[in-house]
């Protein structure tokens, strides 16, 4: 997922769906909490890790490390901007 537009789409659409479902009263507040927790702890960890792995900044086996506090900040420019890098940082 090296394409920034696709990355942002994958990041924003699930939140839009979750909040739309809550707005239309399709889910309860507890379900909202569970979905948001799952989004931030599981989904975003995988999406961010996959983006970094596709850019050859981390190996695929290290995607889970995005759960560690501070890892997203460490790769902030690589995640949120179109900075191209072929160097492997581990």
Protein Blocks (a to p, Z undefined) as FASTA:
>chain_A
ZZfklmmmmmmmmmmmmmmmmmnopacfklmmmmmmmmmmmmmmmmmmmmmmmnopacfk
lmmmmmpghklmmmmmmmmmccdcfbdcZZ
